[in-house]
Each structure stands twice: as structure tokens, then as C-alpha cells.
Amino acid sequence: MKLIIMRHGQASWSAPSDQERPLTETGQQEVLSTASKLTHLGISRVFASPYLRAQQSGRILAETLDCTLETLGCITPDDDPMAVISELPTQGNIALASHMPLVGSLTGLLCEGVGNQGPGFMTGNAAVLEMELPGPGLATWVEMIKP
């Protein structure tokens, strides 16, 4: 299965709370650019954090990839990457629209078995991973897609 781990696009700082920060126009373009580079991967489901900027990023991804969007409550910025792994489907190619530091720590845990380290993600970046089943150290890094 392929797993795409994507950081949301650039978000505005003008919002009543962190959860309500919307994507900027630049952020929308970042996500659209990255999503257009993922169309050949056969993604069937997109999961997004409940935070507004991730929901907006997930919607752009799902529309571009012509697949469904679902909310996954355990992929907010400071969630535990082990908890995320237990929630991931074990079949099909999927994408996650989430946040730093979770996207970095989840990628590190899946590829290297180390959850507190991993690559840095700029806004709109997406890591493409390949694995049979999700688990610590079981994924192979394929590439980083940038807007």
C-alpha cells in the first residue's frame, strides 16, 4: 500500500484559535500543486485532521484525486504517532492531511521505527511511503513531493 503523509498548506494566523486557522490563498495553491503530482498513485481515501486548515487541504486533495475525504481525530499536531498507526487502514492507497510535528514523527516512526525524529515538512509537502502493513519501521521512503 502507498501512504501519503502531507502537511497542510500555508495557514493564516488570524483566527480565534489554532483549530480555526484557514488556508491562505498561497496555502490553497500549495496543496493543489502537490495534489496534482499525486494523481498517478491511485489514492482512494484522504483522511484529514479536524483542524480547519487540514480539512481544507484534505478537501483539495480529495477533489483533485477524485476520492473520499474522512476526518481522523487522532492526527492533530501533537498526537501520538503510535495511535495514528493503529487507526490506519491496512489496505488501499491513502493520504493524510495533517500537521507538524506529527507528520515528521509519524514518517520517522514508519520508516525508521523512531517516532521522535523524522523529516521536516514545509507547508504543502507530502511524503510518499510504501509498505505492506502500517507499523514502526515497516515503510519504505519513496519521495518527498513539494508544491
N, CA and C atoms as an extended XYZ file, in Angstrom:
441
Properties=species:S:1:pos:R:3:atomname:S:1:resname:S:1:resid:I:1 pbc="F F F"
N         0.837       -1.182        0.000 N   MET     1
C         0.000        0.000        0.000 CA  MET     1
C         0.876        1.238        0.000 C   MET     1
N         0.355        2.301       -0.559 N   LYS     2
C         1.039        3.587       -0.516 CA  LYS     2
C         0.351        4.461        0.535 C   LYS     2
N         1.166        5.169        1.287 N   LEU     3
C         0.665        6.123        2.276 CA  LEU     3
C         1.298        7.461        1.962 C   LEU     3
N         0.457        8.457        1.752 N   ILE     4
C         0.922        9.820        1.526 CA  ILE     4
C         0.698       10.585        2.826 C   ILE     4
N         1.768       11.133        3.380 N   ILE     5
C         1.667       11.938        4.598 CA  ILE     5
C         1.947       13.380        4.191 C   ILE     5
N         0.930       14.219        4.293 N   MET     6
C         1.033       15.593        3.808 CA  MET     6
C         0.809       16.603        4.928 C   MET     6
N         1.644       17.620        4.929 N   ARG     7
C         1.410       18.753        5.816 CA  ARG     7
C         0.465       19.708        5.098 C   ARG     7
N        -0.487       20.252        5.819 N   HIS     8
C        -1.437       21.207        5.258 CA  HIS     8
C        -0.707       22.367        4.579 C   HIS     8
N        -1.422       23.112        3.766 N   GLY     9
C        -0.852       24.294        3.131 CA  GLY     9
C        -0.698       25.443        4.120 C   GLY     9
N        -0.046       26.501        3.663 N   GLN    10
C         0.168       27.692        4.489 CA  GLN    10
C        -1.171       28.183        5.055 C   GLN    10
N        -1.176       28.510        6.338 N   ALA    11
C        -2.402       28.937        7.006 CA  ALA    11
C        -2.245       30.335        7.585 C   ALA    11
N        -3.354       31.018        7.684 N   SER    12
C        -3.391       32.355        8.268 CA  SER    12
C        -3.207       32.273        9.780 C   SER    12
N        -2.625       33.297       10.354 N   TRP    13
C        -2.507       33.380       11.811 CA  TRP    13
C        -3.681       34.139       12.401 C   TRP    13
N        -4.541       34.701       11.566 N   SER    14
C        -5.703       35.465       12.024 CA  SER    14
C        -6.894       34.535       12.201 C   SER    14
N        -7.052       34.038       13.413 N   ALA    15
C        -8.163       33.144       13.733 CA  ALA    15
C        -8.360       33.143       15.239 C   ALA    15
N        -9.571       32.853       15.694 N   PRO    16
C        -9.831       32.829       17.140 CA  PRO    16
C        -9.056       31.751       17.890 C   PRO    16
N        -8.689       30.661       17.191 N   SER    17
C        -7.931       29.579       17.836 CA  SER    17
C        -7.090       28.875       16.783 C   SER    17
N        -6.140       28.066       17.249 N   ASP    18
C        -5.295       27.305       16.335 CA  ASP    18
C        -6.136       26.378       15.462 C   ASP    18
N        -7.165       25.783       16.028 N   GLN    19
C        -8.012       24.849       15.289 CA  GLN    19
C        -8.783       25.528       14.159 C   GLN    19
N        -8.960       26.833       14.225 N   GLU    20
C        -9.783       27.551       13.246 CA  GLU    20
C        -8.968       28.316       12.201 C   GLU    20
N        -7.679       28.111       12.147 N   ARG    21
C        -6.842       28.818       11.171 CA  ARG    21
C        -7.114       28.318        9.758 C   ARG    21
N        -7.555       29.195        8.850 N   PRO    22
C        -7.838       28.771        7.477 CA  PRO    22
C        -6.586       28.821        6.599 C   PRO    22
N        -6.647       28.115        5.483 N   LEU    23
C        -5.582       28.216        4.498 CA  LEU    23
C        -5.576       29.607        3.879 C   LEU    23
N        -4.408       30.093        3.569 N   THR    24
C        -4.286       31.319        2.785 CA  THR    24
C        -4.449       30.928        1.313 C   THR    24
N        -4.508       31.917        0.442 N   GLU    25
C        -4.568       31.624       -0.981 CA  GLU    25
C        -3.307       30.875       -1.420 C   GLU    25
N        -2.166       31.287       -0.877 N   THR    26
C        -0.909       30.586       -1.165 CA  THR    26
C        -0.995       29.137       -0.701 C   THR    26
N        -1.554       28.910        0.480 N   GLY    27
C        -1.704       27.556        1.009 CA  GLY    27
C        -2.593       26.693        0.132 C   GLY    27
N        -3.656       27.268       -0.381 N   GLN    28
C        -4.538       26.521       -1.287 CA  GLN    28
C        -3.782       26.108       -2.547 C   GLN    28
N        -2.971       27.030       -3.077 N   GLN    29
C        -2.188       26.738       -4.280 CA  GLN    29
C        -1.111       25.681       -4.010 C   GLN    29
N        -0.506       25.732       -2.814 N   GLU    30
C         0.493       24.720       -2.449 CA  GLU    30
C        -0.123       23.321       -2.489 C   GLU    30
N        -1.276       23.193       -1.843 N   VAL    31
C        -1.928       21.887       -1.766 CA  VAL    31
C        -2.355       21.419       -3.154 C   VAL    31
N        -2.914       22.309       -3.939 N   LEU    32
C        -3.337       21.953       -5.293 CA  LEU    32
C        -2.150       21.499       -6.139 C   LEU    32
N        -1.035       22.208       -6.028 N   SER    33
C         0.168       21.846       -6.777 CA  SER    33
C         0.677       20.467       -6.374 C   SER    33
N         0.758       20.215       -5.086 N   THR    34
C         1.216       18.916       -4.605 CA  THR    34
C         0.230       17.822       -4.998 C   THR    34
N        -1.045       18.075       -4.814 N   ALA    35
C        -2.072       17.073       -5.151 CA  ALA    35
C        -2.004       16.684       -6.618 C   ALA    35
N        -1.756       17.646       -7.483 N   SER    36
C        -1.696       17.346       -8.918 CA  SER    36
C        -0.528       16.420       -9.256 C   SER    36
N         0.483       16.384       -8.405 N   LYS    37
C         1.636       15.500       -8.613 CA  LYS    37
C         1.409       14.098       -8.031 C   LYS    37
N         0.264       13.898       -7.391 N   LEU    38
C        -0.044       12.612       -6.761 CA  LEU    38
C        -1.117       11.823       -7.508 C   LEU    38
N        -1.650       12.378       -8.582 N   THR    39
C        -2.801       11.767       -9.255 CA  THR    39
C        -2.512       10.365       -9.795 C   THR    39
N        -1.283       10.065      -10.126 N   HIS    40
C        -0.928        8.761      -10.698 CA  HIS    40
C        -0.820        7.648       -9.656 C   HIS    40
N        -0.968        7.962       -8.374 N   LEU    41
C        -0.741        6.977       -7.317 CA  LEU    41
C        -1.970        6.149       -6.943 C   LEU    41
N        -3.132        6.489       -7.458 N   GLY    42
C        -4.327        5.707       -7.175 CA  GLY    42
C        -4.805        5.802       -5.737 C   GLY    42
N        -4.775        6.986       -5.184 N   ILE    43
C        -5.250        7.201       -3.808 CA  ILE    43
C        -6.767        7.042       -3.785 C   ILE    43
N        -7.272        6.249       -2.844 N   SER    44
C        -8.713        6.004       -2.778 CA  SER    44
C        -9.393        6.734       -1.621 C   SER    44
N        -8.622        7.115       -0.598 N   ARG    45
C        -9.209        7.805        0.559 CA  ARG    45
C        -8.224        8.834        1.078 C   ARG    45
N        -8.777        9.958        1.507 N   VAL    46
C        -7.985       11.003        2.158 CA  VAL    46
C        -8.550       11.170        3.563 C   VAL    46
N        -7.654       11.200        4.544 N   PHE    47
C        -8.024       11.447        5.933 CA  PHE    47
C        -7.431       12.785        6.335 C   PHE    47
N        -8.216       13.615        7.015 N   ALA    48
C        -7.743       14.930        7.438 CA  ALA    48
C        -7.990       15.119        8.929 C   ALA    48
N        -7.100       15.855        9.545 N   SER    49
C        -7.277       16.298       10.927 CA  SER    49
C        -8.549       17.141       10.992 C   SER    49
N        -9.173       17.228       12.164 N   PRO    50
C       -10.364       18.073       12.277 CA  PRO    50
C       -10.075       19.580       12.237 C   PRO    50
N        -8.810       19.989       12.311 N   TYR    51
C        -8.471       21.410       12.253 CA  TYR    51
C        -8.835       21.956       10.871 C   TYR    51
N        -9.307       23.193       10.822 N   LEU    52
C        -9.810       23.787        9.588 CA  LEU    52
C        -8.806       23.716        8.443 C   LEU    52
N        -7.556       24.095        8.675 N   ARG    53
C        -6.568       24.126        7.585 CA  ARG    53
C        -6.309       22.734        7.016 C   ARG    53
N        -6.365       21.713        7.852 N   ALA    54
C        -6.190       20.342        7.370 CA  ALA    54
C        -7.444       19.866        6.629 C   ALA    54
N        -8.614       20.249        7.108 N   GLN    55
C        -9.849       19.907        6.411 CA  GLN    55
C        -9.868       20.524        5.010 C   GLN    55
N        -9.450       21.796        4.931 N   GLN    56
C        -9.406       22.458        3.630 CA  GLN    56
C        -8.377       21.792        2.721 C   GLN    56
N        -7.221       21.447        3.273 N   SER    57
C        -6.197       20.749        2.494 CA  SER    57
C        -6.712       19.386        2.041 C   SER    57
N        -7.354       18.665        2.943 N   GLY    58
C        -7.917       17.359        2.615 CA  GLY    58
C        -8.968       17.437        1.529 C   GLY    58
N        -9.782       18.462        1.573 N   ARG    59
C       -10.824       18.639        0.556 CA  ARG    59
C       -10.194       18.860       -0.822 C   ARG    59
N        -9.160       19.703       -0.878 N   ILE    60
C        -8.466       19.941       -2.153 CA  ILE    60
C        -7.842       18.638       -2.656 C   ILE    60
N        -7.196       17.904       -1.761 N   LEU    61
C        -6.604       16.613       -2.129 CA  LEU    61
C        -7.668       15.661       -2.671 C   LEU    61
N        -8.747       15.492       -1.929 N   ALA    62
C        -9.801       14.554       -2.320 CA  ALA    62
C       -10.430       14.937       -3.655 C   ALA    62
N       -10.666       16.221       -3.862 N   GLU    63
C       -11.255       16.661       -5.128 CA  GLU    63
C       -10.286       16.425       -6.285 C   GLU    63
N        -9.013       16.735       -6.076 N   THR    64
C        -8.013       16.562       -7.130 CA  THR    64
C        -7.789       15.089       -7.441 C   THR    64
N        -7.805       14.260       -6.416 N   LEU    65
C        -7.539       12.824       -6.591 CA  LEU    65
C        -8.809       12.019       -6.843 C   LEU    65
N        -9.958       12.699       -6.833 N   ASP    66
C       -11.260       12.073       -7.078 CA  ASP    66
C       -11.505       10.898       -6.130 C   ASP    66
N       -11.423       11.211       -4.826 N   CYS    67
C       -11.662       10.179       -3.819 CA  CYS    67
C       -12.393       10.778       -2.623 C   CYS    67
N       -12.639        9.960       -1.633 N   THR    68
C       -13.406       10.405       -0.472 CA  THR    68
C       -12.515       11.096        0.566 C   THR    68
N       -13.136       11.979        1.336 N   LEU    69
C       -12.482       12.668        2.449 CA  LEU    69
C       -13.155       12.249        3.741 C   LEU    69
N       -12.335       11.854        4.726 N   GLU    70
C       -12.831       11.481        6.042 CA  GLU    70
C       -12.017       12.224        7.094 C   GLU    70
N       -12.640       12.491        8.233 N   THR    71
C       -11.936       13.138        9.335 CA  THR    71
C       -11.386       12.060       10.261 C   THR    71
N       -10.129       12.254       10.669 N   LEU    72
C        -9.481       11.337       11.609 CA  LEU    72
C        -8.993       12.177       12.779 C   LEU    72
N        -9.640       12.034       13.919 N   GLY    73
C        -9.375       12.877       15.076 CA  GLY    73
C        -8.003       12.721       15.700 C   GLY    73
N        -7.293       11.634       15.403 N   CYS    74
C        -6.001       11.373       16.059 CA  CYS    74
C        -4.814       11.903       15.261 C   CYS    74
N        -5.028       12.798       14.283 N   ILE    75
C        -3.896       13.314       13.507 CA  ILE    75
C        -3.765       14.833       13.641 C   ILE    75
N        -3.985       15.328       14.844 N   THR    76
C        -3.750       16.743       15.129 CA  THR    76
C        -2.265       16.940       15.478 C   THR    76
N        -1.791       18.169       15.601 N   PRO    77
C        -0.349       18.421       15.690 CA  PRO    77
C         0.428       17.599       16.710 C   PRO    77
N        -0.072       17.456       17.897 N   ASP    78
C         0.708       16.813       18.960 CA  ASP    78
C         0.232       15.407       19.313 C   ASP    78
N        -0.520       14.780       18.432 N   ASP    79
C        -0.988       13.423       18.710 CA  ASP    79
C         0.161       12.416       18.653 C   ASP    79
N        -0.095       11.261       19.224 N   ASP    80
C         0.884       10.187       19.313 CA  ASP    80
C         0.927        9.412       17.994 C   ASP    80
N         2.087        9.350       17.337 N   PRO    81
C         2.156        8.626       16.064 CA  PRO    81
C         1.809        7.141       16.180 C   PRO    81
N         2.051        6.517       17.326 N   MET    82
C         1.667        5.109       17.508 CA  MET    82
C         0.151        4.956       17.453 C   MET    82
N        -0.570        5.933       18.013 N   ALA    83
C        -2.034        5.891       17.966 CA  ALA    83
C        -2.527        6.031       16.526 C   ALA    83
N        -1.826        6.833       15.740 N   VAL    84
C        -2.203        7.007       14.335 CA  VAL    84
C        -2.050        5.677       13.593 C   VAL    84
N        -0.927        5.005       13.808 N   ILE    85
C        -0.684        3.736       13.119 CA  ILE    85
C        -1.803        2.742       13.391 C   ILE    85
N        -2.287        2.699       14.618 N   SER    86
C        -3.355        1.750       14.951 CA  SER    86
C        -4.681        2.103       14.284 C   SER    86
N        -4.832        3.340       13.837 N   GLU    87
C        -6.069        3.776       13.183 CA  GLU    87
C        -6.015        3.692       11.657 C   GLU    87
N        -4.831        3.482       11.090 N   LEU    88
C        -4.699        3.476        9.636 CA  LEU    88
C        -5.322        2.218        9.030 C   LEU    88
N        -5.999        2.383        7.898 N   PRO    89
C        -6.479        1.192        7.184 CA  PRO    89
C        -5.284        0.340        6.755 C   PRO    89
N        -5.503       -0.934        6.560 N   THR    90
C        -4.415       -1.831        6.184 CA  THR    90
C        -4.452       -2.187        4.702 C   THR    90
N        -5.374       -1.582        3.956 N   GLN    91
C        -5.480       -1.844        2.525 CA  GLN    91
C        -5.714       -0.543        1.782 C   GLN    91
N        -5.346       -0.540        0.527 N   GLY    92
C        -5.594        0.606       -0.326 CA  GLY    92
C        -4.529        1.672       -0.168 C   GLY    92
N        -4.497        2.589       -1.097 N   ASN    93
C        -3.582        3.722       -1.064 CA  ASN    93
C        -4.308        4.901       -0.444 C   ASN    93
N        -3.716        5.484        0.600 N   ILE    94
C        -4.395        6.553        1.328 CA  ILE    94
C        -3.474        7.755        1.513 C   ILE    94
N        -4.101        8.883        1.811 N   ALA    95
C        -3.365       10.115        2.100 CA  ALA    95
C        -3.861       10.690        3.411 C   ALA    95
N        -2.946       11.306        4.153 N   LEU    96
C        -3.271       12.010        5.385 CA  LEU    96
C        -2.954       13.485        5.192 C   LEU    96
N        -3.859       14.366        5.591 N   ALA    97
C        -3.610       15.808        5.615 CA  ALA    97
C        -3.523       16.199        7.082 C   ALA    97
N        -2.319       16.535        7.537 N   SER    98
C        -2.100       16.745        8.960 CA  SER    98
C        -1.137       17.901        9.202 C   SER    98
N        -0.410       17.849       10.301 N   HIS    99
C         0.360       18.971       10.821 CA  HIS    99
C         1.737       18.542       11.306 C   HIS    99
N         2.647       19.518       11.361 N   MET   100
C         3.899       19.334       12.095 CA  MET   100
C         3.564       19.533       13.564 C   MET   100
N         4.156       18.860       14.490 N   PRO   101
C         5.251       17.913       14.323 CA  PRO   101
C         4.809       16.480       14.003 C   PRO   101
N         3.495       16.212       13.993 N   LEU   102
C         3.037       14.834       13.804 CA  LEU   102
C         3.499       14.238       12.478 C   LEU   102
N         3.423       14.988       11.376 N   VAL   103
C         3.796       14.392       10.088 CA  VAL   103
C         5.255       13.938       10.091 C   VAL   103
N         6.133       14.698       10.709 N   GLY   104
C         7.540       14.309       10.792 CA  GLY   104
C         7.748       13.100       11.679 C   GLY   104
N         7.142       13.106       12.853 N   SER   105
C         7.342       11.988       13.783 CA  SER   105
C         6.682       10.712       13.263 C   SER   105
N         5.532       10.822       12.608 N   LEU   106
C         4.877        9.642       12.034 CA  LEU   106
C         5.729        9.049       10.914 C   LEU   106
N         6.259        9.896       10.052 N   THR   107
C         7.119        9.423        8.968 CA  THR   107
C         8.367        8.743        9.534 C   THR   107
N         8.983        9.348       10.550 N   GLY   108
C        10.151        8.738       11.184 CA  GLY   108
C         9.835        7.394       11.806 C   GLY   108
N         8.695        7.305       12.470 N   LEU   109
C         8.305        6.049       13.119 CA  LEU   109
C         8.042        4.953       12.084 C   LEU   109
N         7.330        5.297       11.014 N   LEU   110
C         7.009        4.297        9.997 CA  LEU   110
C         8.245        3.836        9.230 C   LEU   110
N         9.157        4.750        8.938 N   CYS   111
C        10.333        4.404        8.120 CA  CYS   111
C        11.507        3.882        8.932 C   CYS   111
N        11.717        4.437       10.105 N   GLU   112
C        12.918        4.105       10.868 CA  GLU   112
C        12.618        3.466       12.215 C   GLU   112
N        11.355        3.410       12.592 N   GLY   113
C        10.991        2.869       13.887 CA  GLY   113
C        11.233        3.823       15.037 C   GLY   113
N        11.555        5.095       14.712 N   VAL   114
C        11.833        6.111       15.726 CA  VAL   114
C        10.807        7.228       15.576 C   VAL   114
N         9.957        7.417       16.590 N   GLY   115
C         8.854        8.358       16.479 CA  GLY   115
C         9.169        9.797       16.810 C   GLY   115
N        10.285       10.065       17.465 N   ASN   116
C        10.557       11.456       17.836 CA  ASN   116
C        11.446       12.144       16.810 C   ASN   116
N        11.762       11.452       15.745 N   GLN   117
C        12.577       12.041       14.694 CA  GLN   117
C        11.886       11.791       13.369 C   GLN   117
N        12.306       12.509       12.402 N   GLY   118
C        11.754       12.332       11.069 CA  GLY   118
C        12.051       13.576       10.267 C   GLY   118
N        11.679       13.567        9.017 N   PRO   119
C        11.986       14.718        8.175 CA  PRO   119
C        11.145       15.933        8.543 C   PRO   119
N        11.674       17.104        8.239 N   GLY   120
C        10.878       18.318        8.371 CA  GLY   120
C         9.989       18.454        7.150 C   GLY   120
N         8.829       18.970        7.336 N   PHE   121
C         7.878       19.180        6.249 CA  PHE   121
C         7.582       20.666        6.157 C   PHE   121
N         7.802       21.252        5.000 N   MET   122
C         7.324       22.609        4.746 CA  MET   122
C         5.837       22.498        4.426 C   MET   122
N         5.118       23.618        4.463 N   THR   123
C         3.691       23.555        4.156 CA  THR   123
C         3.481       23.051        2.726 C   THR   123
N         2.513       22.179        2.591 N   GLY   124
C         2.175       21.616        1.292 CA  GLY   124
C         3.038       20.451        0.856 C   GLY   124
N         4.069       20.088        1.636 N   ASN   125
C         4.919       18.946        1.276 CA  ASN   125
C         4.211       17.639        1.617 C   ASN   125
N         4.517       16.605        0.822 N   ALA   126
C         3.925       15.285        1.051 CA  ALA   126
C         4.986       14.210        0.881 C   ALA   126
N         5.088       13.323        1.860 N   ALA   127
C         5.985       12.175        1.769 CA  ALA   127
C         5.207       10.994        1.214 C   ALA   127
N         5.800       10.308        0.266 N   VAL   128
C         5.209        9.107       -0.310 CA  VAL   128
C         5.935        7.907        0.293 C   VAL   128
N         5.176        7.052        0.974 N   LEU   129
C         5.731        5.859        1.606 CA  LEU   129
C         5.091        4.621        0.997 C   LEU   129
N         5.835        3.533        1.007 N   GLU   130
C         5.347        2.239        0.521 CA  GLU   130
C         5.486        1.241        1.657 C   GLU   130
N         4.436        0.424        1.895 N   MET   131
C         4.509       -0.592        2.945 CA  MET   131
C         3.447       -1.651        2.711 C   MET   131
N         3.665       -2.812        3.304 N   GLU   132
C         2.662       -3.885        3.244 CA  GLU   132
C         1.577       -3.635        4.283 C   GLU   132
N         1.977       -3.431        5.519 N   LEU   133
C         1.077       -3.102        6.623 CA  LEU   133
C         1.691       -1.947        7.397 C   LEU   133
N         0.871       -1.050        7.943 N   PRO   134
C         1.451        0.046        8.727 CA  PRO   134
C         2.012       -0.450       10.052 C   PRO   134
N         3.230       -0.032       10.350 N   GLY   135
C         3.849       -0.387       11.616 CA  GLY   135
C         5.213        0.266       11.725 C   GLY   135
N         5.739        0.417       12.937 N   PRO   136
C         7.048        1.038       13.123 CA  PRO   136
C         8.141        0.339       12.321 C   PRO   136
N         8.876        1.105       11.530 N   GLY   137
C         9.981        0.589       10.756 CA  GLY   137
C         9.595       -0.238        9.546 C   GLY   137
N         8.310       -0.272        9.180 N   LEU   138
C         7.864       -1.137        8.091 CA  LEU   138
C         7.696       -0.434        6.753 C   LEU   138
N         7.835        0.877        6.719 N   ALA   139
C         7.626        1.614        5.469 CA  ALA   139
C         8.947        1.906        4.781 C   ALA   139
N         8.862        2.033        3.488 N   THR   140
C         9.994        2.439        2.672 CA  THR   140
C         9.716        3.840        2.151 C   THR   140
N        10.689        4.718        2.347 N   TRP   141
C        10.580        6.091        1.855 CA  TRP   141
C        10.673        6.058        0.332 C   TRP   141
N         9.739        6.691       -0.364 N   VAL   142
C         9.775        6.728       -1.818 CA  VAL   142
C        10.252        8.115       -2.286 C   VAL   142
N         9.549        9.171       -1.872 N   GLU   143
C         9.942       10.516       -2.278 CA  GLU   143
C         9.185       11.567       -1.493 C   GLU   143
N         9.709       12.808       -1.532 N   MET   144
C         9.028       13.973       -0.960 CA  MET   144
C         8.527       14.796       -2.133 C   MET   144
N         7.231       15.073       -2.146 N   ILE   145
C         6.612       15.893       -3.179 CA  ILE   145
C         6.470       17.301       -2.623 C   ILE   145
N         6.928       18.281       -3.396 N   LYS   146
C         6.849       19.681       -2.972 CA  LYS   146
C         5.971       20.446       -3.933 C   LYS   146
N         5.311       21.491       -3.436 N   PRO   147
C         4.441       22.289       -4.326 CA  PRO   147
C         5.220       22.894       -5.492 C   PRO   147
